[in-house]
Amino acid sequence: MLKITGLDRLQQQLEDAQKAFKSLDGEVATVRFNPEEPESVEAAIRTMEAAIDEKVGPYRDNTLVLRSSVSSRN
């Protein structure tokens, strides 16, 4: 007989990932920048990244959330 283990852990990871992604639904942050000033654009990007990190922070140990947040920055 085949025994599958770890489904409880996977289910919890999926539930946490769903919560993390739901926290990003809607307005995440408001940023203002001057598109002609690279420093202003970079500062706005850092502000948005920090806002995202703060919202998904409680789930940063979740591999699914970590992979998504890393890939969205590249």
Sequence and secondary structure as in RCSB ss.txt:
>XXXX:A:sequence
MLKITGLDRLQQQLEDAQKAFKSLDGEVATVRFNPEEPESVEAAIRTMEAAIDEKVGPYRDNTLVLRSSVSSRN
>XXXX:A:secstr
      HHHHHHHHHHHHHHHHHTSS        TT HHHHHHHHHHHHHHHHHHHGGGTT HHHHHHHHHHH 
